[in-house]
Structures are given as structure tokens and as C-alpha cells.
Amino acid sequence: MLTMKDIIRDGHPGLRTKAEEVSLPISREDKQTIDDMLEFIKNSQDDKIAAKLQLRSGVGLAAPQLNINKRMLVIHFFDEQKNDYITHQLINPKIVSHSVEKSYLPQGEGCLSVDENIPGLVHRYARITVKGFNPEGKEVKLRLNRFAAIVAQHEIDHLNGVMFYDHINHEDPFKPESNAAPVE
């Protein structure tokens, strides 16, 4: 079972390395890793388990955050209507199209690999289409918008050695871009 001690922190070179493609079909070891990643995110959102294991809450995790240089990620969170979970395990995900419009979280973004609060707006595409594979090797095509698009872009950035704060305008961190709308 993964815990916070398994997550590498800001400054570790593994977070700035572009991850390698995963061979398909995925190995038993990679399947176990991506299942453990999803279990960690689910546990981090369960108040009792998170308190017991001292987990910070998260909505996504990428393999490089575990110092595993592979293009694998998981996302898991309630949809905006709080009716159902959006859950994906993605192998070799790629953004194949995106909107011109941008969006951002007014409170900024956080990261399980970054212990301190880094204030500022992180502008991301409002809508994206992602192609990749599920752990069974089936091709997946996702059309994501609003919060789901933000989460997926954050995790895909990890696969490319990019941190969320790289997107912050350091001269004026809270200035919204002209074509950007907040996601509440």
C-alpha cells in the first residue's frame, strides 16, 4: 500500500524528467503499480483511512511522483454535480486536441509532491481530448472539461517533467488571462 513516504517531493530530479512510454500489453508489475496508485488516491479521500495513514488528499497521481519513469497516471474525484466519481487509469496518455479558451482554479493548484502552498493562477485549456490506454490495453478517448480537464493536464504535465507552478505568471500571479474563466 502506498503512503506519503512513497511520493517524491519537489526538487527531486525524477519530477523534472520526461517519462518513458509504457510497453503494451502492460506488465504485471505496471498493472500492480497503477492499481496501487488508484488505491492511494481513493484512500486519500477517505477521511478515516487518510487520518490513520497520514495521507494528504489528492485527486490524481502520476507514476513519476513515485519516482517511476513511466507514462501512467490515475485520476479519481466526484463529478461537479457530486453524483458520481470520475475515475481513470491511463497508460501513455496524450492530449490530442484542446480548446482555445482557458480555465483556472481561483484558489490555485496544489500537488502531493509539493509540500508548501504556492499561490497563483494556473491557466489550462478549458476542454481537452485525451487518448491513451487503460490497464487492459484498450484504447481510451476522453473528452474532458472544467475540473476534469484541469486535473488531467496537471497529471500529464508530471509525465513531461512540468510542475504546476511553472504555469504561474510570477510577475502578476493572480491576474487571469483574457480568454480564461474560473472553475468554481
MDTraj code that builds the backbone (N, CA, C; nanometers):
import mdtraj as md
import numpy as np

residues = "MET LEU THR MET LYS ASP ILE ILE ARG ASP GLY HIS PRO GLY LEU ARG THR LYS ALA GLU GLU VAL SER LEU PRO ILE SER ARG GLU ASP LYS GLN THR ILE ASP ASP MET LEU GLU PHE ILE LYS ASN SER GLN ASP ASP LYS ILE ALA ALA LYS LEU GLN LEU ARG SER GLY VAL GLY LEU ALA ALA PRO GLN LEU ASN ILE ASN LYS ARG MET LEU VAL ILE HIS PHE PHE ASP GLU GLN LYS ASN ASP TYR ILE THR HIS GLN LEU ILE ASN PRO LYS ILE VAL SER HIS SER VAL GLU LYS SER TYR LEU PRO GLN GLY GLU GLY CYS LEU SER VAL ASP GLU ASN ILE PRO GLY LEU VAL HIS ARG TYR ALA ARG ILE THR VAL LYS GLY PHE ASN PRO GLU GLY LYS GLU VAL LYS LEU ARG LEU ASN ARG PHE ALA ALA ILE VAL ALA GLN HIS GLU ILE ASP HIS LEU ASN GLY VAL MET PHE TYR ASP HIS ILE ASN HIS GLU ASP PRO PHE LYS PRO GLU SER ASN ALA ALA PRO VAL GLU".split()
xyz = np.array([
    [0.0845, -0.1179, 0.0000],
    [0.0000, 0.0000, 0.0000],
    [0.0894, 0.1248, 0.0000],
    [0.0582, 0.2157, -0.0893],
    [0.1355, 0.3392, -0.0998],
    [0.0954, 0.4360, 0.0118],
    [0.1955, 0.5106, 0.0604],
    [0.1703, 0.6160, 0.1577],
    [0.2466, 0.7407, 0.1129],
    [0.2375, 0.8462, 0.1900],
    [0.3059, 0.9712, 0.1542],
    [0.4571, 0.9525, 0.1440],
    [0.5123, 0.8570, 0.2171],
    [0.6575, 0.8353, 0.2104],
    [0.7017, 0.7843, 0.0728],
    [0.6080, 0.7315, -0.0051],
    [0.6409, 0.6813, -0.1398],
    [0.6437, 0.7926, -0.2442],
    [0.5900, 0.9084, -0.2093],
    [0.5803, 1.0190, -0.3051],
    [0.7042, 1.1065, -0.2942],
    [0.7726, 1.1242, -0.4079],
    [0.8909, 1.2100, -0.4071],
    [0.8473, 1.3553, -0.4040],
    [0.9345, 1.4393, -0.3499],
    [0.8980, 1.5786, -0.3276],
    [0.9703, 1.6718, -0.4233],
    [0.9138, 1.7913, -0.4324],
    [0.9670, 1.8978, -0.5163],
    [1.1180, 1.9095, -0.4968],
    [1.1901, 1.9210, -0.6070],
    [1.3356, 1.9267, -0.6031],
    [1.3996, 1.7949, -0.6434],
    [1.3248, 1.6851, -0.6346],
    [1.3769, 1.5548, -0.6770],
    [1.3869, 1.5544, -0.8299],
    [1.4997, 1.5116, -0.8858],
    [1.5161, 1.5145, -1.0318],
    [1.4137, 1.4298, -1.1080],
    [1.3554, 1.3299, -1.0431],
    [1.2546, 1.2466, -1.1093],
    [1.1303, 1.3235, -1.1506],
    [1.1050, 1.4371, -1.0836],
    [0.9879, 1.5184, -1.1182],
    [1.0130, 1.6069, -1.2393],
    [1.1369, 1.6178, -1.2818],
    [1.1720, 1.7032, -1.3958],
    [1.2182, 1.6226, -1.5170],
    [1.1946, 1.4928, -1.5134],
    [1.2355, 1.4031, -1.6206],
    [1.1137, 1.3638, -1.7027],
    [1.1273, 1.3661, -1.8357],
    [1.0178, 1.3220, -1.9216],
    [1.0060, 1.1700, -1.9117],
    [0.8870, 1.1230, -1.8769],
    [0.8643, 0.9798, -1.8561],
    [0.8642, 0.9032, -1.9883],
    [0.8997, 0.7766, -1.9793],
    [0.9080, 0.6865, -2.0951],
    [0.7720, 0.6239, -2.1239],
    [0.7475, 0.5960, -2.2523],
    [0.6268, 0.5230, -2.2917],
    [0.6264, 0.3856, -2.2247],
    [0.5086, 0.3339, -2.1968],
    [0.4917, 0.2018, -2.1368],
    [0.4629, 0.1031, -2.2495],
    [0.5318, -0.0093, -2.2482],
    [0.5073, -0.1142, -2.3482],
    [0.3730, -0.1795, -2.3211],
    [0.3012, -0.2052, -2.4303],
    [0.1718, -0.2729, -2.4201],
    [0.1833, -0.4128, -2.4792],
    [0.1165, -0.5128, -2.4238],
    [0.0364, -0.5039, -2.3016],
    [0.1264, -0.4742, -2.1810],
    [0.0663, -0.4109, -2.0804],
    [0.1483, -0.3728, -1.9652],
    [0.1859, -0.4973, -1.8841],
    [0.2979, -0.4856, -1.8168],
    [0.3481, -0.5955, -1.7341],
    [0.2625, -0.6091, -1.6083],
    [0.2767, -0.7225, -1.5437],
    [0.2062, -0.7459, -1.4169],
    [0.2502, -0.6398, -1.3148],
    [0.3789, -0.6046, -1.3165],
    [0.4320, -0.5046, -1.2234],
    [0.3690, -0.3669, -1.2493],
    [0.3575, -0.3272, -1.3773],
    [0.2954, -0.1983, -1.4092],
    [0.1470, -0.1986, -1.3722],
    [0.0788, -0.3106, -1.3928],
    [-0.0624, -0.3214, -1.3557],
    [-0.0771, -0.3031, -1.2042],
    [0.0123, -0.3671, -1.1281],
    [0.0074, -0.3529, -0.9823],
    [0.0338, -0.2083, -0.9417],
    [0.1307, -0.1448, -1.0082],
    [0.1643, -0.0052, -0.9761],
    [0.0455, 0.0858, -0.9994],
    [-0.0185, 0.0748, -1.1160],
    [-0.1289, 0.1668, -1.1462],
    [-0.2502, 0.1380, -1.0567],
    [-0.2690, 0.0129, -1.0177],
    [-0.3760, -0.0192, -0.9228],
    [-0.3433, 0.0379, -0.7843],
    [-0.2172, 0.0294, -0.7437],
    [-0.1757, 0.0875, -0.6149],
    [-0.1926, 0.2396, -0.6161],
    [-0.1648, 0.3025, -0.7309],
    [-0.1814, 0.4475, -0.7426],
    [-0.3272, 0.4870, -0.7215],
    [-0.4189, 0.4125, -0.7845],
    [-0.5610, 0.4430, -0.7693],
    [-0.6058, 0.4183, -0.6255],
    [-0.5575, 0.3114, -0.5654],
    [-0.5915, 0.2836, -0.4253],
    [-0.5451, 0.3978, -0.3354],
    [-0.4247, 0.4507, -0.3606],
    [-0.3733, 0.5621, -0.2807],
    [-0.4677, 0.6818, -0.2907],
    [-0.5073, 0.7192, -0.4130],
    [-0.5945, 0.8366, -0.4305],
    [-0.7288, 0.8139, -0.3618],
    [-0.7845, 0.6951, -0.3772],
    [-0.9113, 0.6662, -0.3088],
    [-0.8946, 0.6742, -0.1572],
    [-0.7868, 0.6151, -0.1050],
    [-0.7610, 0.6204, 0.0394],
    [-0.7421, 0.7642, 0.0872],
    [-0.6780, 0.8467, 0.0052],
    [-0.6510, 0.9850, 0.0452],
    [-0.7789, 1.0669, 0.0588],
    [-0.8859, 1.0204, -0.0052],
    [-1.0140, 1.0910, 0.0003],
    [-1.1078, 1.0348, 0.1070],
    [-1.0679, 0.9262, 0.1710],
    [-1.1464, 0.8664, 0.2783],
    [-1.0922, 0.9222, 0.4101],
    [-1.1720, 1.0018, 0.4793],
    [-1.1246, 1.0724, 0.5990],
    [-1.0618, 0.9796, 0.7023],
    [-1.1247, 0.8645, 0.7295],
    [-1.0729, 0.7722, 0.8305],
    [-0.9390, 0.7126, 0.7889],
    [-0.9337, 0.6606, 0.6656],
    [-0.8098, 0.5983, 0.6171],
    [-0.6995, 0.7029, 0.6049],
    [-0.7344, 0.8191, 0.5527],
    [-0.6342, 0.9258, 0.5344],
    [-0.5754, 0.9682, 0.6692],
    [-0.6585, 0.9813, 0.7701],
    [-0.6092, 1.0203, 0.9025],
    [-0.5195, 0.9107, 0.9608],
    [-0.5628, 0.7866, 0.9475],
    [-0.4856, 0.6743, 1.0017],
    [-0.3479, 0.6639, 0.9350],
    [-0.3451, 0.6800, 0.8022],
    [-0.2198, 0.6648, 0.7273],
    [-0.1464, 0.7972, 0.7058],
    [-0.2044, 0.9064, 0.7565],
    [-0.1479, 1.0409, 0.7399],
    [-0.1270, 1.0757, 0.5918],
    [-0.2346, 1.0588, 0.5143],
    [-0.2307, 1.0885, 0.3713],
    [-0.2869, 1.2270, 0.3456],
    [-0.2229, 1.3016, 0.2574],
    [-0.2822, 1.4262, 0.2081],
    [-0.3809, 1.3895, 0.0986],
    [-0.4904, 1.4606, 0.0953],
    [-0.5937, 1.4321, -0.0041],
    [-0.5471, 1.4726, -0.1426],
    [-0.5772, 1.3868, -0.2410],
    [-0.5425, 1.4162, -0.3798],
    [-0.6513, 1.3688, -0.4730],
    [-0.6474, 1.4179, -0.5952],
    [-0.7434, 1.3767, -0.6981],
    [-0.6748, 1.3101, -0.8163],
    [-0.5424, 1.3104, -0.8166],
    [-0.4681, 1.2472, -0.9244],
    [-0.3269, 1.2155, -0.8799],
    [-0.2655, 1.1220, -0.9521],
    [-0.1280, 1.0821, -0.9226],
    [-0.0651, 1.0297, -1.0507],
    [0.0572, 1.0704, -1.0757],
    [0.1330, 1.0237, -1.1917],
    [0.2515, 0.9406, -1.1444],
    [0.2882, 0.8392, -1.2232],
    [0.3970, 0.7491, -1.1844],
    [0.5269, 0.8229, -1.1505],
    [0.5649, 0.9305, -1.2222],
    [0.6884, 0.9992, -1.1842],
    [0.6878, 1.0504, -1.0400],
    [0.5712, 1.0738, -0.9824],
    [0.5648, 1.1177, -0.8431],
    [0.6061, 1.0071, -0.7465],
    [0.6125, 0.8841, -0.7979],
    [0.6602, 0.7702, -0.7197],
    [0.8034, 0.7351, -0.7608],
    [0.8656, 0.8252, -0.8369],
    [0.9988, 0.8035, -0.8938],
    [0.9999, 0.6840, -0.9884],
    [0.8886, 0.6658, -1.0586],
    [0.8752, 0.5628, -1.1615],
    [0.8635, 0.6357, -1.2942],
    [0.9632, 0.6210, -1.3788],
    [0.9741, 0.6988, -1.5018],
    [0.8910, 0.6367, -1.6149],
    [0.7593, 0.6277, -1.5923],
    [0.6684, 0.5671, -1.6902],
    [0.5465, 0.6558, -1.7073],
    [0.4904, 0.6542, -1.8280],
    [0.3763, 0.7380, -1.8630],
    [0.2450, 0.6713, -1.8185],
    [0.2216, 0.6780, -1.6873],
    [0.0999, 0.6228, -1.6273],
    [0.0457, 0.7247, -1.5283],
    [-0.0871, 0.7376, -1.5242],
    [-0.1496, 0.8270, -1.4272],
    [-0.2863, 0.7755, -1.3885],
    [-0.3346, 0.8269, -1.2758],
    [-0.4711, 0.7985, -1.2313],
    [-0.5360, 0.9293, -1.1894],
    [-0.6672, 0.9368, -1.2118],
    [-0.7470, 1.0477, -1.1592],
    [-0.8727, 0.9881, -1.0978],
    [-0.9196, 1.0498, -0.9886],
    [-1.0375, 0.9993, -0.9193],
    [-1.0952, 1.1125, -0.8346],
    [-1.2170, 1.1539, -0.8679],
    [-1.2825, 1.2608, -0.7923],
    [-1.4300, 1.2607, -0.8272],
    [-1.5096, 1.3262, -0.7414],
    [-1.6523, 1.3420, -0.7669],
    [-1.6739, 1.4347, -0.8846],
    [-1.7738, 1.4029, -0.9674],
    [-1.8105, 1.4957, -1.0738],
    [-1.8659, 1.6240, -1.0117],
    [-1.8839, 1.7250, -1.0944],
    [-1.9226, 1.8567, -1.0416],
    [-2.0608, 1.8573, -0.9762],
    [-2.1456, 1.7617, -1.0130],
    [-2.2780, 1.7541, -0.9505],
    [-2.2742, 1.6715, -0.8220],
    [-2.1567, 1.6167, -0.7882],
    [-2.1380, 1.5323, -0.6693],
    [-2.2258, 1.4079, -0.6744],
    [-2.2528, 1.3590, -0.7969],
    [-2.3363, 1.2403, -0.8142],
    [-2.2560, 1.1126, -0.8273],
    [-2.1412, 1.1213, -0.8913],
    [-2.0667, 1.0010, -0.9253],
    [-1.9185, 1.0346, -0.9350],
    [-1.8360, 0.9330, -0.9237],
    [-1.6929, 0.9532, -0.9370],
    [-1.6501, 0.9492, -1.0834],
    [-1.5519, 1.0307, -1.1145],
    [-1.4810, 1.0232, -1.2416],
    [-1.3498, 0.9537, -1.2082],
    [-1.3296, 0.8366, -1.2638],
    [-1.2119, 0.7565, -1.2333],
    [-1.1499, 0.7066, -1.3630],
    [-1.0205, 0.7314, -1.3792],
    [-0.9491, 0.6811, -1.4968],
    [-0.8089, 0.6393, -1.4575],
    [-0.7663, 0.5281, -1.5135],
    [-0.6277, 0.4838, -1.5081],
    [-0.5797, 0.4907, -1.6526],
    [-0.4791, 0.5728, -1.6798],
    [-0.4359, 0.5942, -1.8174],
    [-0.2890, 0.5578, -1.8372],
    [-0.2655, 0.4870, -1.9446],
    [-0.1311, 0.4488, -1.9875],
    [-0.1009, 0.5275, -2.1148],
    [0.0156, 0.5886, -2.1205],
    [0.0601, 0.6649, -2.2382],
    [-0.0418, 0.7686, -2.2865],
    [-0.0982, 0.8483, -2.1944],
    [-0.1983, 0.9469, -2.2370],
    [-0.1348, 1.0620, -2.3155],
    [-0.2119, 1.1107, -2.4129],
    [-0.1696, 1.2266, -2.4927],
    [-0.2896, 1.3176, -2.5126],
    [-0.2669, 1.4476, -2.5011],
    [-0.3716, 1.5436, -2.5358],
    [-0.3682, 1.5573, -2.6870],
    [-0.4791, 1.5209, -2.7526],
    [-0.4827, 1.5239, -2.8990],
    [-0.5546, 1.6457, -2.9542],
    [-0.6329, 1.7125, -2.8709],
    [-0.6933, 1.8398, -2.9108],
    [-0.7316, 1.9162, -2.7842],
    [-0.7456, 2.0480, -2.8020],
    [-0.7810, 2.1321, -2.6873],
    [-0.8498, 2.2580, -2.7360],
    [-0.9202, 2.3214, -2.6440],
    [-0.9904, 2.4461, -2.6735],
    [-0.8908, 2.5618, -2.6786],
    [-0.9358, 2.6716, -2.7365],
    [-0.8591, 2.7958, -2.7296],
    [-0.8795, 2.8576, -2.5911],
    [-1.0021, 2.8472, -2.5405],
    [-1.0336, 2.9036, -2.4095],
    [-0.9547, 2.8322, -2.3015],
    [-0.9256, 2.9101, -2.1970],
    [-0.8534, 2.8553, -2.0824],
    [-0.9441, 2.8586, -1.9600],
    [-0.9024, 2.7878, -1.8579],
    [-0.9719, 2.7909, -1.7299],
    [-0.8673, 2.7819, -1.6193],
    [-0.9121, 2.8055, -1.4972],
    [-0.8213, 2.8000, -1.3826],
    [-0.9025, 2.7818, -1.2554],
    [-0.8371, 2.7329, -1.1528],
    [-0.8977, 2.7241, -1.0207],
    [-0.8660, 2.8534, -0.9471],
    [-0.9662, 2.9277, -0.9013],
    [-0.9404, 3.0563, -0.8347],
    [-0.8482, 3.0442, -0.7131],
    [-0.8524, 2.9308, -0.6458],
    [-0.7680, 2.9108, -0.5277],
    [-0.6284, 2.8615, -0.5646],
    [-0.6032, 2.8383, -0.6942],
    [-0.4747, 2.7846, -0.7377],
    [-0.4749, 2.6330, -0.7297],
    [-0.3617, 2.5740, -0.7609],
    [-0.3478, 2.4286, -0.7584],
    [-0.2513, 2.3876, -0.6489],
    [-0.2649, 2.2639, -0.6076],
    [-0.1714, 2.2031, -0.5151],
    [-0.1213, 2.0736, -0.5756],
    [-0.0301, 2.0079, -0.5048],
    [0.0310, 1.8871, -0.5588],
    [0.0812, 1.8026, -0.4432],
    [0.0616, 1.6721, -0.4522],
    [0.1105, 1.5821, -0.3484],
    [0.2625, 1.5846, -0.3367],
    [0.3315, 1.6254, -0.4430],
    [0.4776, 1.6330, -0.4407],
    [0.5299, 1.7681, -0.3939],
    [0.4399, 1.8633, -0.3687],
    [0.4810, 1.9977, -0.3258],
    [0.4198, 2.0231, -0.1880],
    [0.5062, 2.0319, -0.0881],
    [0.4573, 2.0450, 0.0493],
    [0.4084, 2.1851, 0.0837],
    [0.4660, 2.2868, 0.0206],
    [0.4251, 2.4232, 0.0546],
    [0.3161, 2.4730, -0.0407],
    [0.2442, 2.5745, 0.0050],
    [0.1434, 2.6395, -0.0783],
    [0.2154, 2.7367, -0.1719],
    [0.1908, 2.7237, -0.3021],
    [0.2491, 2.8161, -0.3993],
    [0.1327, 2.8920, -0.4627],
    [0.1111, 3.0171, -0.4205],
    [-0.0053, 3.0920, -0.4668],
    [0.0085, 3.1378, -0.6121],
    [-0.1057, 3.1410, -0.6802],
    [-0.1098, 3.1910, -0.8171],
    [-0.2046, 3.1092, -0.9022],
    [-0.2478, 3.1698, -1.0122],
    [-0.3395, 3.1039, -1.1050],
    [-0.2608, 3.0197, -1.2041],
    [-0.3113, 2.8987, -1.2267],
    [-0.2527, 2.8063, -1.3234],
    [-0.3520, 2.7953, -1.4386],
    [-0.3208, 2.8595, -1.5495],
    [-0.4103, 2.8595, -1.6649],
    [-0.3908, 2.7323, -1.7461],
    [-0.5021, 2.6678, -1.7751],
    [-0.5009, 2.5424, -1.8521],
    [-0.6125, 2.5481, -1.9548],
    [-0.6062, 2.4584, -2.0527],
    [-0.7126, 2.4527, -2.1536],
    [-0.8445, 2.4165, -2.0863],
    [-0.9521, 2.4835, -2.1266],
    [-1.0836, 2.4592, -2.0672],
    [-1.1398, 2.3227, -2.1069],
    [-1.1078, 2.2782, -2.2287],
    [-1.1558, 2.1490, -2.2786],
    [-1.0403, 2.0781, -2.3485],
    [-1.0295, 1.9491, -2.3237],
    [-0.9263, 1.8697, -2.3899],
    [-0.9832, 1.7349, -2.4332],
    [-0.9204, 1.6760, -2.5311],
    [-0.9451, 1.5371, -2.5678],
    [-0.8152, 1.4625, -2.5442],
    [-0.8242, 1.3545, -2.4693],
    [-0.7078, 1.2738, -2.4335],
    [-0.7262, 1.1339, -2.4913],
    [-0.6206, 1.0831, -2.5528],
    [-0.6179, 0.9433, -2.5964],
    [-0.5094, 0.8721, -2.5183],
    [-0.5368, 0.7485, -2.4841],
    [-0.4410, 0.6656, -2.4132],
    [-0.4954, 0.5244, -2.4091],
    [-0.4477, 0.4479, -2.3126],
    [-0.4900, 0.3091, -2.2971],
    [-0.5243, 0.2836, -2.1521],
    [-0.6206, 0.1944, -2.1303],
    [-0.6496, 0.1525, -1.9943],
    [-0.5543, 0.0380, -1.9591],
    [-0.5528, -0.0069, -1.8334],
    [-0.4580, -0.1125, -1.7957],
    [-0.4772, -0.2440, -1.8720],
    [-0.5948, -0.2645, -1.9288],
    [-0.6193, -0.3860, -2.0067],
    [-0.5708, -0.3720, -2.1506],
    [-0.5183, -0.2544, -2.1868],
    [-0.4645, -0.2334, -2.3208],
    [-0.5648, -0.1818, -2.4217],
    [-0.6864, -0.1520, -2.3760],
    [-0.7895, -0.0993, -2.4659],
    [-0.7686, 0.0509, -2.4829],
    [-0.7770, 0.0975, -2.6095],
    [-0.7620, 0.2412, -2.6340],
    [-0.8792, 0.3168, -2.5725],
    [-0.8473, 0.4307, -2.5116],
    [-0.9464, 0.5147, -2.4453],
    [-0.9372, 0.6539, -2.5056],
    [-1.0533, 0.7144, -2.5314],
    [-1.0587, 0.8534, -2.5773],
    [-1.1528, 0.9272, -2.4830],
    [-1.0995, 1.0291, -2.4145],
    [-1.1782, 1.1038, -2.3166],
    [-1.1921, 1.2483, -2.3605],
    [-1.3132, 1.2994, -2.3511],
    [-1.3367, 1.4425, -2.3701],
    [-1.3626, 1.4994, -2.2319],
    [-1.2736, 1.5859, -2.1884],
    [-1.2801, 1.6380, -2.0523],
    [-1.2930, 1.7893, -2.0548],
    [-1.3675, 1.8433, -1.9597],
    [-1.3765, 1.9881, -1.9480],
    [-1.3777, 2.0273, -1.8015],
    [-1.3631, 2.1568, -1.7806],
    [-1.3664, 2.2159, -1.6487],
    [-1.2671, 2.1479, -1.5541],
    [-1.3125, 2.1049, -1.4355],
    [-1.2220, 2.0498, -1.3349],
    [-1.1507, 1.9242, -1.3859],
    [-1.2235, 1.8361, -1.4550],
    [-1.1623, 1.7123, -1.5062],
    [-1.0478, 1.7431, -1.6018],
    [-1.0646, 1.8442, -1.6866],
    [-0.9579, 1.8827, -1.7805],
    [-0.8370, 1.9370, -1.7050],
    [-0.8621, 2.0143, -1.6009],
    [-0.7521, 2.0700, -1.5207],
    [-0.6729, 1.9570, -1.4545],
    [-0.7427, 1.8630, -1.3938],
    [-0.6758, 1.7524, -1.3248],
    [-0.5925, 1.6702, -1.4234],
    [-0.6517, 1.6359, -1.5373],
    [-0.5786, 1.5554, -1.6363],
    [-0.4542, 1.6285, -1.6857],
    [-0.4655, 1.7590, -1.7122],
    [-0.3494, 1.8349, -1.7584],
    [-0.2404, 1.8423, -1.6515],
    [-0.2795, 1.8560, -1.5263],
    [-0.1828, 1.8585, -1.4157],
    [-0.1031, 1.7271, -1.4147],
    [-0.1737, 1.6144, -1.4257],
    [-0.1063, 1.4843, -1.4205],
    [-0.0238, 1.4576, -1.5466],
    [-0.0740, 1.4961, -1.6631],
    [0.0029, 1.4793, -1.7873],
    [0.1288, 1.5649, -1.7819],
    [0.1192, 1.6838, -1.7219],
    [0.2394, 1.7660, -1.7026],
    [0.3469, 1.6879, -1.6270],
    [0.3068, 1.6131, -1.5241],
    [0.4047, 1.5340, -1.4480],
    [0.4778, 1.4353, -1.5398],
    [0.4091, 1.3829, -1.6387],
    [0.4717, 1.2871, -1.7304],
    [0.5753, 1.3558, -1.8191],
    [0.5659, 1.4873, -1.8282],
    [0.6570, 1.5653, -1.9121],
    [0.7581, 1.6461, -1.8311],
    [0.7652, 1.6205, -1.7015],
    [0.8617, 1.6903, -1.6168],
    [0.8252, 1.8340, -1.5865],
    [0.6954, 1.8661, -1.5947],
    [0.6471, 2.0024, -1.5725],
    [0.5699, 2.0063, -1.4415],
    [0.5951, 2.1100, -1.3623],
    [0.5247, 2.1282, -1.2356],
    [0.4183, 2.2372, -1.2530],
    [0.3126, 2.2315, -1.1723],
    [0.2015, 2.3258, -1.1880],
    [0.2477, 2.4704, -1.1776],
    [0.3421, 2.4991, -1.0892],
    [0.3845, 2.6377, -1.0684],
    [0.4652, 2.6928, -1.1856],
    [0.5062, 2.6057, -1.2783],
    [0.5730, 2.6545, -1.3998],
    [0.4779, 2.7398, -1.4838],
    [0.3480, 2.7205, -1.4663],
    [0.2461, 2.7930, -1.5433],
    [0.2055, 2.9262, -1.4797],
    [0.2505, 2.9540, -1.3590],
    [0.2090, 3.0759, -1.2884],
    [0.2877, 3.1955, -1.3420],
    [0.2155, 3.3045, -1.3681],
    [0.2794, 3.4301, -1.4083],
    [0.3412, 3.4900, -1.2817],
    [0.4728, 3.4820, -1.2728],
    [0.5382, 3.5231, -1.1487],
    [0.5411, 3.6745, -1.1299],
    [0.5159, 3.7499, -1.2358],
    [0.5090, 3.8961, -1.2220],
    [0.3747, 3.9404, -1.1661],
    [0.2677, 3.8673, -1.2010],
    [0.1332, 3.9000, -1.1520],
    [0.0569, 3.7680, -1.1335],
    [0.0841, 3.6948, -1.0244],
    [0.0350, 3.5580, -1.0082],
    [-0.1168, 3.5407, -1.0099],
    [-0.1916, 3.6445, -0.9753],
    [-0.3368, 3.6290, -0.9687],
    [-0.4106, 3.7016, -1.0811],
    [-0.3396, 3.7383, -1.1862],
    [-0.4035, 3.8047, -1.2990],
    [-0.4571, 3.6995, -1.3961],
    [-0.5901, 3.6953, -1.4132],
    [-0.6470, 3.5991, -1.5091],
    [-0.6104, 3.6395, -1.6527],
    [-0.5833, 3.5386, -1.7350],
    [-0.5628, 3.5634, -1.8771],
    [-0.6969, 3.6064, -1.9362],
    [-0.6919, 3.6843, -2.0447],
    [-0.8133, 3.7425, -2.1026],
    [-0.9125, 3.6365, -2.1523],
    [-0.8652, 3.5210, -2.1969],
    [-0.9555, 3.4180, -2.2503],
    [-0.9787, 3.3054, -2.1494],
    [-0.9642, 3.3360, -2.0177],
    [-0.9759, 3.2333, -1.9152],
    [-1.0932, 3.2593, -1.8218],
    [-1.1558, 3.1507, -1.7800],
    [-1.2685, 3.1599, -1.6872],
    [-1.2408, 3.0721, -1.5646],
    [-1.2844, 3.1170, -1.4475],
    [-1.2626, 3.0360, -1.3277],
    [-1.3521, 2.9119, -1.3264],
    [-1.3018, 2.8042, -1.2677],
    [-1.3789, 2.6825, -1.2428],
    [-1.4015, 2.6776, -1.0928],
    [-1.5248, 2.6993, -1.0517],
    [-1.5569, 2.7051, -0.9074],
    [-1.5808, 2.5670, -0.8538],
])
top = md.Topology()
chain = top.add_chain()
for i, resn in enumerate(residues, 1):
    res = top.add_residue(resn, chain, resSeq=i)
    for name in ("N", "CA", "C"):
        top.add_atom(name, md.element.get_by_symbol(name[0]), res)
traj = md.Trajectory(xyz[None], top)
